[in-house]
Amino acid sequence: MDWDKLRIFHAVADAGSLTHAGDTLHLSQSAVSRQIRALEESLSTTLFHRHARGLILTEQGELLFEATRAMAKRLDAAAARIRDSEEEVYGELRVTSATGFGTLWLAPRLSKLYDKYPELKIDLMLEERVLDLPMREADVAIRMKEPSQADLIRKRLMNIRMRLFATQEYLDKHGMPESVDDLSSHRLICQNPNAHQVAAGARLVEELNEHDIRSKLFVNNYFGVLQAVLNHLGVGVLPDYLVESAPHLVRVLPDLESGEVPVFLAYPEELRHSKRIEVFRDFITEEINAHRRNMRDEDEAKA
């Protein structure tokens, strides 16, 4: 196949419009249309259904788009490796993480990384869906469980636990629970047990829901839970790493916590020698070590 025609086909399929693809490729709409017709003739098939609202891929078009999408990602990976052969650290680094961890732990620390590498462009993708690293949906991931995808380099960073927290203002008004049964007179703030979350956190919420807690607030991520707790709405189920950034929160029922949740750093084998990956990995490792020291000091101060 003609590589140039494939490149134009990919742009059209991605944009869903000859006009938008032409703008991206700096070609006229008629030039793009001619290339698509020529590709269809060479393949003896129709790749797009033409509609007034735009273009829709046919079944054969979907097959070809899947192939060109994989090619584009591989080319992006090759370009990244070429850039990383240079000494300077710059360019885009796509980092994926769960919403809670990315918002509450990672994002506040990124200024230190930018201080060292100001030309680095980080695309922080926060969602509960597990992105496909080998297919280059992201360059590096921080996940709350060990990755199952093949061809990934993985490193266990730390373990976290889900615990109960409230503000002193809330506790002054409603009292400190002395047992799980005392939570019946409090509002529990947590993720919905059916929401995407770490299994250990979901089990803790399920255990709490077995008790007669009449008032509850469900939020679909830990950032929302934290905001509700900070505004004195109740007792929240939150990850323990928040203690460092929100030291004014008070631990409730200290003997109650979830099982350990492992935190992993992962990236594709093909990016092993990427300088951007290397500096991000070293940055995360340094921050994790500092976090551990701070948590240890906090525990010793309370002892």
C-alpha positions in Angstrom: 0.0 0.0 0.0 1.0 3.6 -0.5 2.2 4.9 2.8 1.2 8.5 2.0 -2.3 7.4 1.2 -2.5 5.4 4.5 -1.3 8.5 6.4 -4.1 10.5 4.8 -6.7 7.8 5.4 -5.7 7.7 9.1 -6.2 11.4 9.5 -9.6 11.3 7.8 -10.7 8.3 9.9 -9.5 10.0 13.1 -11.2 13.3 12.2 -14.3 11.9 10.6 -14.2 14.7 8.1 -12.3 15.5 4.9 -12.2 19.2 5.8 -10.8 18.6 9.3 -8.3 16.1 8.0 -7.2 18.5 5.3 -6.7 21.2 8.0 -4.5 18.8 10.0 -2.5 17.7 6.9 -2.4 21.2 5.3 -4.1 19.8 2.2 -7.2 20.9 0.4 -10.4 19.0 0.8 -10.3 17.9 -2.9 -6.8 16.6 -2.6 -7.7 14.6 0.5 -10.8 13.2 -1.3 -8.7 12.2 -4.4 -6.3 10.3 -2.2 -9.1 8.4 -0.4 -10.7 7.5 -3.7 -7.4 6.2 -5.0 -6.8 4.1 -1.9 -10.3 2.6 -2.2 -9.8 1.8 -5.8 -6.4 0.1 -5.1 -8.1 -2.0 -2.4 -11.3 -2.6 -4.4 -13.4 -1.7 -1.4 -15.3 1.2 0.2 -13.7 2.6 3.3 -16.2 5.3 4.3 -19.9 5.8 4.2 -20.6 9.3 3.1 -23.2 11.3 5.1 -24.2 14.9 5.3 -22.9 15.0 8.8 -19.5 13.5 7.9 -17.8 10.2 7.2 -18.4 6.8 8.9 -16.0 3.9 8.5 -17.3 0.8 6.8 -16.4 -2.6 8.3 -13.3 -2.7 5.9 -12.5 0.8 6.9 -12.5 -0.1 10.6 -10.1 -3.0 9.9 -7.7 -0.6 8.1 -8.1 2.1 10.8 -7.2 -0.4 13.5 -4.0 -1.2 11.6 -3.0 2.4 11.0 -3.8 3.3 14.6 -1.3 0.6 15.8 1.2 1.8 13.2 0.9 5.4 14.4 1.5 4.4 18.0 4.5 2.4 17.1 5.9 5.3 15.1 5.3 7.6 18.1 7.2 5.1 20.3 10.1 5.1 17.8 10.1 8.9 17.6 10.2 9.0 21.4 13.2 6.6 21.6 15.0 8.7 19.0 14.4 11.9 21.0 15.5 10.1 24.2 18.8 9.3 22.6 19.7 12.9 23.1 21.1 14.2 26.4 18.4 16.8 27.2 15.1 15.8 28.8 12.2 17.4 27.0 9.0 16.5 25.1 5.8 14.8 26.1 5.4 12.3 28.9 1.9 10.8 29.3 1.3 9.6 32.8 -1.8 7.7 33.9 -3.0 7.2 37.4 -6.2 6.7 39.4 -8.0 10.0 40.0 -7.5 10.1 43.8 -3.8 9.3 43.8 -3.1 11.5 40.8 -5.0 14.5 42.2 -4.1 14.2 45.9 -0.6 12.8 45.9 1.1 13.1 42.5 0.0 16.5 41.1 1.0 18.6 44.2 4.6 17.2 43.9 5.2 17.8 40.2 6.6 21.3 40.7 9.8 19.6 41.9 10.1 17.7 38.6 9.4 20.8 36.5 12.1 22.7 38.5 14.7 20.2 37.2 13.3 19.7 33.7 11.3 22.8 32.7 10.9 21.6 29.0 9.1 18.4 30.0 5.5 18.3 28.9 3.5 16.0 31.2 0.0 14.9 30.1 -1.5 13.6 33.4 -4.4 11.3 32.6 -6.5 10.6 35.7 -9.1 7.9 35.4 -10.0 4.6 36.9 -9.8 2.8 33.6 -6.6 0.8 33.1 -5.0 2.3 29.9 -3.1 0.0 27.6 0.6 0.8 27.9 1.9 -1.6 25.3 -0.5 0.0 22.8 0.9 3.4 23.9 -2.3 4.8 25.4 0.1 6.2 28.0 3.9 6.1 28.6 3.9 5.3 32.3 1.3 4.3 34.8 1.0 4.4 38.6 -1.6 1.8 39.6 -3.1 0.5 42.8 -2.5 -3.1 41.8 0.2 -5.1 40.0 -0.2 -4.7 36.2 -1.3 -7.8 34.4 -0.3 -6.7 30.9 2.7 -8.4 29.3 5.9 -6.7 28.3 5.8 -4.2 31.1 8.6 -3.2 33.5 7.0 -2.8 36.9 8.3 -1.6 40.3 6.4 -1.8 43.6 6.5 1.7 45.1 4.7 1.4 48.4 1.7 0.0 50.2 -1.3 2.1 51.3 -4.4 1.5 53.5 -7.8 3.0 53.6 -8.7 4.5 57.0 -11.3 6.7 58.6 -10.8 10.5 59.1 -12.8 13.5 60.1 -12.1 17.1 61.0 -11.7 18.3 64.6 -14.6 20.7 64.0 -16.9 17.9 63.0 -15.8 15.7 66.0 -16.3 18.6 68.4 -19.8 18.9 67.2 -20.8 15.2 66.9 -18.4 13.4 69.2 -15.6 10.9 68.6 -16.8 7.4 67.8 -15.4 4.8 70.2 -16.6 1.8 68.2 -18.0 0.9 64.8 -21.5 0.8 66.2 -21.1 4.4 67.3 -20.9 5.4 63.5 -24.7 4.9 63.5 -25.0 8.5 64.8 -22.5 9.9 62.2 -22.5 10.4 58.5 -20.2 8.0 56.5 -18.6 9.5 53.4 -17.1 6.9 51.0 -17.0 5.6 47.5 -20.0 3.6 46.4 -19.1 -0.1 46.8 -20.0 -0.6 43.2 -17.7 2.2 41.9 -14.3 1.6 40.4 -11.9 1.5 43.3 -9.2 -0.7 44.9 -10.6 -4.0 46.2 -9.4 -3.5 49.7 -11.2 -0.1 50.0 -14.4 -1.7 48.6 -14.2 -4.5 51.2 -13.8 -1.9 54.0 -16.8 0.0 52.8 -18.9 -3.2 52.6 -17.9 -4.1 56.2 -19.0 -0.6 57.4 -22.2 -0.9 55.5 -23.1 -4.0 57.5 -23.6 -1.7 60.5 -26.6 0.5 61.0 -25.2 3.8 59.6 -28.3 5.8 58.6 -26.7 8.8 56.9 -24.2 8.3 54.0 -22.7 10.2 51.3 -21.3 8.3 48.3 -18.7 10.0 46.0 -17.1 8.3 43.0 -13.5 9.3 43.8 -11.3 10.0 46.8 -10.9 13.7 45.9 -14.6 14.2 46.3 -14.6 12.3 49.6 -11.8 14.5 50.9 -13.6 17.7 50.0 -16.7 16.5 51.8 -14.7 15.6 54.9 -12.8 18.9 54.9 -16.1 20.7 54.9 -17.1 18.8 58.1 -19.9 16.7 56.5 -18.9 13.5 58.3 -16.4 10.6 58.7 -14.7 9.7 55.5 -12.9 6.6 54.2 -9.7 7.9 52.7 -6.2 6.6 51.8 -3.5 7.0 54.5 -1.2 9.0 52.2 -3.4 12.0 52.8 -2.0 12.4 56.4 1.1 14.1 55.0 -0.8 16.7 53.0 -3.7 17.1 55.4 -2.2 16.8 58.8 -5.1 18.5 60.5 -7.4 15.5 59.8 -8.1 13.3 62.8 -7.9 9.6 62.6 -11.2 7.9 63.7 -11.2 4.4 65.1 -7.5 3.8 64.7 -7.8 0.0 64.9 -10.0 0.0 61.8 -8.3 0.0 58.4 -8.3 -1.9 55.1 -5.9 -4.5 53.9 -2.7 -3.3 52.2 -3.0 -1.8 48.7 0.2 -2.1 46.6 1.2 0.9 44.5 3.1 0.0 41.3 5.0 2.0 38.7 4.8 0.5 35.2 6.0 1.3 31.7 6.6 -0.6 28.4 9.7 -2.6 28.0 10.4 -0.7 24.8 10.8 2.5 26.8 13.4 1.0 29.1 16.0 3.4 27.9 13.8 6.5 27.7 15.4 9.4 29.5 11.9 10.9 30.2 10.9 7.6 31.9 14.2 7.5 33.8 13.8 11.0 35.3 10.1 10.4 36.1 11.0 7.0 37.8 13.8 8.6 39.8 11.5 11.5 40.8 8.8 9.2 42.0 11.2 7.0 43.9 12.7 10.0 45.7 9.2 11.3 46.6 8.1 7.9 47.8 11.2 7.6 50.0 10.5 11.1 51.4 6.8 10.2 52.0 7.8 7.1 53.9 10.2 9.1 56.1 7.5 11.6 56.8 4.9 8.9 57.6 7.4 7.2 59.9 8.2 10.5 61.7 4.4 11.1 62.1 3.9 7.7 63.7 6.8 8.2 66.0 5.5 11.6 67.1 2.1 10.1 67.9 3.7 7.1 69.8 
